[in-house]
Amino acid sequence: MLKNVAAVLLDGVHPFELGVVCEVFGMDRSDDGLPVYDFAVVSAEGPGLATHCGFTVSTPHGLERLEEADLIAVPAGEAFTVREFPPELLAALRRAVDRGTRVLSVCSGVFVLAAAGLLDGRRCAVHWHHAEQLARRYPRLQVEPDVLYVDEDPVITSAGTAAGIDACLHLVRKEQGPEVANKLARRMVVPPHRDGGQAQFIERPLPKAPADTVGEVLAWMETHLDQEVTVEQLAARAHMAPRTFARRFRQETGTTPYRWLLRQRVLLAQELLEGTDETMDAIAWRTGFGTAAALRHQFLRALGTTPNAYRRAFRGPQAA
């Protein structure tokens, strides 16, 4: 049973990510019949720590407090993507997992767990902005850049900022049931579960590759997304045989004509959902998907959420 929780901090801790853990596990909400946790903030680098916002946090608890915890949470911090971490902290985290303690990271806190070797052979989540750097620095783990959190019990990792709330509520739901998690979410005025994943928030326009031989075709495709085209038609436009065109296209863009076109259409749909009041049918027509049903299908596959949910997320419920 989840009873004893410790949030372990390093110099440069991000206050919001620390606040997420404190809000879920450090507040006494027994007046609502919610469980009360034995909660402590632990320092891995002395009694006084600077936050990345310029104020300091002090705590009487050192790493020895981790030895009694059922859950150890590691919030994000400044320069976690490149800095080294205290060996005694990494050893304490390994001992904790060996005795059955859960560990949970918020955003770049995952770099601490990776440095401790706790993610070797495991899937993990991280803020999409850090995904490539995490995978490059720790090649033995499997980064899931599109999800809000990953539960590889006893290791739970979450993406940026608010995704830490999702991961914490998931753990509460898992340990103490949906009724407790839902009541806690209502007190925090957050959804108990969010649809979709990080994919809907990632800024990822297609890279501008040096497309020497297919550049003119790419430019034409960008301005004719509403039209159905075949590889044969595109190859004719490039004055190539279809197989030669397909090979050159992959060499210069890193993907196939179909996937390139599909991604551009989804990007345009995102722009229209965020910035216009056009109907789903109109957006489907302008983006080349044809029907609202086809738009919904491809949007869901690409981003893990529906067009209506995406519009609500970025423009508010009145825009749906």
Beta strands, then each sheet from edge to edge (+ up, - down):
strand 1: 4-9
strand 2: 38-43
strand 3: 48-50
strand 4: 56-58
strand 5: 71-74
strand 6: 102-106
strand 7: 123-124
strand 8: 142-143
strand 9: 149-152
strand 10: 155-158
sheet 1: 2+ 1+ 5+ 6+ 10+ 9-
sheet 2: 3+ 4-
sheet 3: 7+ 8+
end
